[in-house]
Amino acid sequence: METITKSIATKRLENLHAWASHMATDVIFPWWTSDFIMDKEYGGFYGRITLDLQIDNEEPRALVLTGRMLYAFSAAYLTFKNPLYLERAKYTFEYMMDKFYDKEYGGAYTYVSKEGVPEGTDKPNYCEAFLLMGAAQYYHASGDPEAKRVAFETFDLMESKVKWGPSSYYGNMTRDWKPAKGMGFGRRRNNPPAGENNANAPKPPAFPPMPEGAVSFPHHLCQAYVRLYEATGDERVKAALKEMVEFLAYRAFDEEHKCIASTVGPDNKRIGTRQSFGHDCEISYLSMRAARLVGDEKLYEDMKNVIIQVCTQVRDHDFDPWHSLYNGGDLTNDVRDPVHVWWAQAEAVSSMLCGYSLTGDESFLDACEAQADYLNKYFVNHEHGDWYNNIVVDEEGWHVTNGGHGFDKLNGGKCPFHNSQMCFEVMDVTERLLKA
């Protein structure tokens, strides 16, 4: 009986691996590697393309989009060895260095016009993380020494200028690397907020004031450090990663609600009651990958104990009746976001597979497969490729709707990062489990 059960589990993992490979090569990357999205006149990629394939070339080009595309193309080449992916990675890196990279102070501009003119000079660590992540992964894929130089230059700036304590980084910096107010995300015209010619847009949650000494976990910077360490094995990067894992294991875990608090005060108590379940999912497998790289056995076990609780909470409480992850909600009540956004759906697949890999509990595998099936049914855009951004499924059927990143097929937030990363993660974890 045990042999039969193991054989069934093996087949399920093999099917997940094949599904992830198909999703990447046949659904996601055909759109993102298409000539249609490339600006042959000004270089790079258009700033915005609508759901019905209208090009808006006045929309500023985003560092976040560019860095994420560089990461995705590079990781795709490492996974599949298709030379087209490396060709697109090279094109993206050269464009990023030509138009975004700050040759005087290092780092990169958050937004530039199609001509390459910077639109604002603040440098948020959220955005700079994708300069580092993209450069690190491109170096890993290509061996380009300039990519390695930029990755380490950015790492050194993060550690020497942006960091103010263990796993603690200022949210925003000036061009010459002094702390700045706000989050500094710069100019974005697509999907304007509710009240500005867009009455139907979702209103962003109100963020509580940040007390002195509060820390928001920089999960994208952690992702970037993971990629840099995997590419180079540098001990300084490993030390910074260890601080990040320690923060997650010993400071950020909300024991009452079994989730990761996005921001904690100096007393290690969470700030605010809003919780993003998508970020719980994203951080779950990220933290375990980082903990494995750090190689501290006790820290790994402590992190594992936290993440099993987080994944269990997500599995048992954060999916809707159609087996789709709620984006988030308020921890003081049962109100959940009605619209499901693409990136959180992708992270749910990886998180539930992480829960299975840590426990062997097949209910996590059930949740992983159910979320993958939901993506197949509702999110895949069978007409033009890739995924829709936001979906509502209810008693009346399914609907493409407004929400995070609007309706666009390409903009500063809609990119091939989360869903391609899901594919790479699923393939990596299933391969590791099948070899065990």
N, C-alpha and C positions, 0 to 999 in steps of 0.2 A: 504493500500500500504506500509506503514511504517513497519507493522508487517511482511509482505512478505519479504521486503528488509532485515530486521533484521534476519529473519529465514534463508535467503540465506547466509548472512554473518556468522551466527552461523555454518551452515553446512561447509562453507569453512574453518573456524577455526578448526572445528572437524577433517576435512580431513587433514589439515596441521599437527595437533597433531598426528594423526595416521601415517602419512607419516614419521614424525621425529622418532617416536618410532620404526617403521619398519626399517628405515635406520640405526639406532643405533644397534638394536638387531639382525637383519638379514643380514646386509651388512657390517658394520664397525667392530663390535667387534668379530665376528667369526674369522676373520683373526688375530686380535691383541691379542686374548686370546688363539690362537692355540699353541699346543706344538711345532710346526715346528719352531717358531721363538725363542724358549727358548734354551739357551746354557746349556745343562745338565752337561757338563764337567767343565766349568769355572764359571758357574753361570750367572745370568742376561739374557740379550738378545743379539743376534748377532749384530755386528756393522753395517752390511749392508747385504741386500738381494735384488738381482736384480729382474727386472720385470719377468724374466723367472725362478725365484726361485733358483738362484745360491747363495749359502752362501759364503760371504767374511768375514771370521773370523779374518782377519788381520786388518780390518778397526777399528780404535779406537772407544770405546763406548762413547757416548755423554751424558753429564749431561742434556742438553736440552731435548733429546729424553727420557731419563729415568724419569726425573721430570714430563714431559708431560704425559707419560704413567701412572705414579703413580696418577696424577690428574684425568686422564680419567677413569681409573679403579675405583677409589674412588667415583667419581661423578656418574658413571654408577651404582654402588651399591646403592648409596643414592637414585637414581631415580627408579631403577628396582628391587632392593632387591634380585638379583640373587647372591647366595653365590660364584659362580665362579669369579665374579668381585672382591669381597672382598679377595678371595684367591690370585688372581693375584696382587691385590694392596699390600697385605702383602709381597708377594714374591719380588715385586719391591722395596718396602720400605727397606726391609732387605738387598737387594743387594746394593741399593744406600748408605745405612749407612756403609756397609762393604767395598765397593770399592771406592766410590766418596767422602764421608764425610771426612773433614779434622779434625781429632780428636784433633789436637793441637791448631789450630787457629780458628776453626769454619768455616762455609761455606763449599763449595765443590769444587773439581777439575773439570775443564771443560771437559777434556777428559782423559780416562784411557785406557790402553791396555786390552786385554782379561784377562790377569793375574791380572789386577788391579793396574798396575804401572802408576802413573800420567804422562801425556804427556803435560808438561807445568803447571805452578802454578798460572798464572794470574786468577783473579776472576771478570769477567765482571758482572755488575748488571743485564744485559739481561739474563745471564745463571743462576746466583744465584737466580733470581726471581722464577725459576722453582723448585729449592730446596725448597723454602719457600711455593710456591703454592701447590706442591705435598704433602709436609708434613702437611700443613694446611687442605687440603681436606681429606687426609688419617685420620687425627685426627677426623675430622667431621664424617667420615664414621665408624671408628673403636673405637674411644675413647682411642686410644693408647697414654699413657702419654709421651712416648719418642718422638712421632711425634709432640706433642704439644710443648715439650721442644725445639726441633730443629727448629720448626717454629718461636717461639718467640726469640730464640737465633739469628736466621738469621734476623728477623725483627729488633732486637736491634742493630745488626751490620750495617744494612742498614741505620738506623736512626742516629747512633753515629759516624760511620766511613765513610760511603759513601755519606751521605747527606751533601751538603754545603750551602743550602738555601732552602726556601719553594718550595717543589716539584722539587728540583734541586739535582741531584745525579751524582757523577762521573761515567763515562762510564766503567772504568776499574780500578781494584785495584790489588796490589801485594798480595802474599799469606798472609802476615801479616797485610793487610788492610791499605796500603798507596797508594795514587793515582799513577796510572801507565799510560804509554802512550798507545795510540791506543785503540782498542775495545776489544782485548784479546780473540778472539774466538778460538784460539788454532789451533791444527792440524786437518785438514780435507782432506782426500785423495779422497773421492768419488766425482765425477763430478768436476774435476780440471778446473780451469778457462781457457778461450780461450787462445790459444797460448802454453799451456802446455799439449801436446798430446790430445788436444780436440778442434780442430779448429772450430767446430760447436757450441760450448757452447756459450750462450749469455754473452756478456760482461757486467760486473756490471756497474751501473751508476757512474759517477765521482762525488764525494762528494766535495762540496766547503770547503775551510778552515774554521775552527771554531774559531770565535773571542772569546776573553776572556769574560766570563760572559754569553755565549750562553747556552741555555737549550734545551735538547732533551727530550720530554715527555717519561717517562719510563712506557709505557703502560702495559708491562708484569708485572712489579712490582706493578702497580695499580691493575691488575687482582689478583695478589697474596694477596694483602692487602684486597681486597674485600672478597676473600675466607677465610682469617684469621678472619676477622671481623664477617662474617656470622657464622663461627664455634665457636667463643668465645665471641663476643660482647665487646671486649676490647676497652676502651675509647682512649688509645694511638693510636691504629690503626685507629679509627674513626677520630681522629684529623689529622693524616697524609693523610687519604683519602680526608678530606675536603680541604687540601691544593692542592691536585691533581685536584679536581673538580674545584677549583678556578682558577688554572692555565689554564685549558681547557676553562673555560667560559670567562675569562678576559684577557688572554695573547695569547693563541695558535690559536684562531679563526681568520682565514684570511677572513676578510669581503669582500675584492675585489673578491676573487675566491670562497667564500662560502665553505671553506674546513678547515681542521685542519692542521696547519703547523707542520711538525714533529720536526722542530728546529726553535727557535726564538732567536734573539739577545737581549742584554740588553734593547734595545729600543722597544722590542716586535714586531719587524718586522721579517718576515719570512726570513730564510737563504736558498737560492737555489730556483730553479723553478721546480724541480722534485716533483711530487705528487703521492703518493700511494693511489689509490682509495680503495684498500682492507683495508688499515689502517683507512681510513675515516669510512668505514663500521664497522670495529672492535671497534673503539673508540666510535662510536655513541651509541650503546647499552650498552657498558661498562660504559660510563660516566653517563648514566641515571640510571643504577643500583647503581653506587657509590653515585650519588646524592640522591637517595631514602634512602640509608642507612645512609647518613650523617644527613638527617632530617632537614636541613635548608630550609625553604619554599622559601625565596627569591632566594637563590642560585639554588634551584631546578628549579624554573621558568626561571631564566636566562640561565641555562644549557639547559633546554628544548627549549628555543627560538633559541639557537645556533644549536642544533642538528636537529631541524625541517628544518633549512636552509641547513645544511649539507646533510641530507637525501634527500631533494628536489633536490639539485644539483646532487647528485648521480643518482637519479631516472631519471632526465631529460637529463643528459649529459654524463653519464659514462657507459652506456650499449651499446653493439654492436647491429647490426640488428637482431641477433639471440637471443636477450634478455639475454646475458651473460655479466657480469661485465668485463670491461677492467681492467687489473691489475693496470695500472697507465699510466702516460705520462708527458709531459712537459707543464707547464701552459702557456708558451709563444707561443705555436702553437697548432695545432690540431692533432699532431702525437701521436698515442696511441700504447701501447705494443700489438703486434699481437698474442702472445701466452697467453692463459688463464691458470692460475695456480690454483690448487685445493683449497688452503687455502682461497684465496680471493673470490672464488665462494661461499664457505661456509659462509663467513662473510657477503656477499651480501644478502643472505636469511635472516639472523638475523637482518641486518640493515633495510631492507625494512619492515619487520614485526614491528620493532621499530618505524619506521615512521608512520605506520598505527596505532599503539597503542597510539601514541602521538596526532594524528590528526583526526582519524576516516576516513581519505581520502582513498577510496578503490583503488585508482590508486597505492598506495603503496602495497596493498594486491595483486593487479594484478602483480606487478613487483616481489614480493616475490614468488608467485606461478610460474611465468614464469622462474625464476632462478632455482627453485626447479625442474621444468620439464626438464630444460637443464641438470642439474646434473643427473637425471634419464636416460636421453637419451645418454649422452656422457661420463660422468665421472665414473659411476659405472663399476667396473671391474667384469663382470659376470662370468669370468672363475675362478679367484682366490680370489674374495672378495675385500672389501674396494674400493678405488678409484684409477684411474690413476692420475698422477701428473700434466700433462700439455696437453692441448687439443687445437687444432686449428679447427674451423669450418668455412668453406668458400663456395663459389659457387661450388667447386669440391667435397664437402662432409666433413667428419670429420677425423681427424688424431691425433694419439698419437704422441707427439713430445717432443723435449728437452726444458728445461726451468728451472724454480726454482725447486730445489731438484732433478734435473735430471730425469731419468727413473725409479729409484729404487722403490721397494715396501716398503723398510725400510732402512732408513739411519739417519744421525744425524738431518736432517730437516724433513723427511717424517715420520709422526707420527699420532696418533689418536687424536690430540689435537683440531684442528680447526673444523674438521667435526663432531666429537662427541660433542664438545661445541655447535655447531649449533643445534644439536638435542636437547640437554638439554635446550638451550635458547628458541627454538621454543615451546617445550612442556611447559615450565614454563610460557611463555608469553600468549600462547593460553589458558592455564588453567585460568590464571588471567583474561583475557578478557571474557572468557565464564562465569565466576562467577560474573562479573560486572553487 
